[in-house]
Amino acid sequence: MGAQAKRKRSHQSGSQEPPPRAGEGDPDPDLISLLPDGVLGDIISLLPTADGARTQAISRRWRPLWRSAPLNLATRGGVGSVDEAAVSSILAAHGGPARRFAVSNLALAGLDGWLRSPALDGLRELDVSYSAAASPKPAMPPSALRFSFTLRVAHLGCCHFPDAVAASCQIHFPNLQHLTLRLVTVSEHSLHAMLAGCTVLNSLVLKYCNGFRCLRINSRSLNCLAVHYSDNPDKAEEIILQELILENTPCLERLIHDGPYGDCGMRVSVISAPKLKLLGRLTDGIGRLELGGTVFQNGNHDEVSQGLGSL
């Protein structure tokens, strides 16, 4: 009897042992769910939009996180494939801050309303592009500039940038580090006004933009400049780039320019770029290249590498 009593007491005491802690006894513990909500929200915001929404099905713990995580809303597909109702529904339901808003191939008029949505307050990355087939180019709404104090990255495409909108470019972009304009029509004054407000800009990409003849760069932060241009405007009255001037670019290391091979009269002047390492493709399309005090004309660029030392 005594032995049986001991075994009984031993069995009872063993059954009262606390359950194993996370990571103990379970070969595949769910350690990620132990992270704070803020960390989990940041993880969700880095996922594609559909995958972020699917995290609600992981467990009850994850269910409310997607609606409060920093919004990463990106559409994809061909022309006319943007589901306007779905985008509007997501913006209406989202209660957290916004990290990225990307819609492309727009063939609809809902962009201004979306950009005014409170769900996009504090937006850090903006990537919007109308359909390239639209004619004339739609105007970028002024609401696209309401994120001037929070934007880190901006990609704008296939649109017209009205001077009235550019007037508000006196608002600074103190955090904008990367700016890409693709097939954008913008006046020379408006473009320079916008760039003057980008005080920490690291990279600038201009792809087949028009409306300005001269691009003059004065930036103490710019590290990379890429300019793609053409000598074949869509319309006879279209203003295209003819002169690029790097006036004061102490941090610029890479200049990437992609233009036609034929002589288009393009002029490139590098006045001050002491850290310039990559000058880009040199073709006969550059009628005049000035490096510091040295001038190369008519495609004679054999001694360009020697001129880089004088910048």
Beta strands, then each sheet from edge to edge (+ up, - down):
strand 1: 71-74
strand 2: 98-106
strand 3: 125-130
strand 4: 153-161
strand 5: 178-186
strand 6: 203-207
strand 7: 214-218
strand 8: 224-228
strand 9: 243-248
strand 10: 254-258
strand 11: 266-270
strand 12: 286-291
strand 13: 294-297
sheet 1: 1+ 2+ 3+ 4+ 5+ 6+ 8+ 10+
sheet 2: 7+ 9+ 11+ 12+ 13-
end
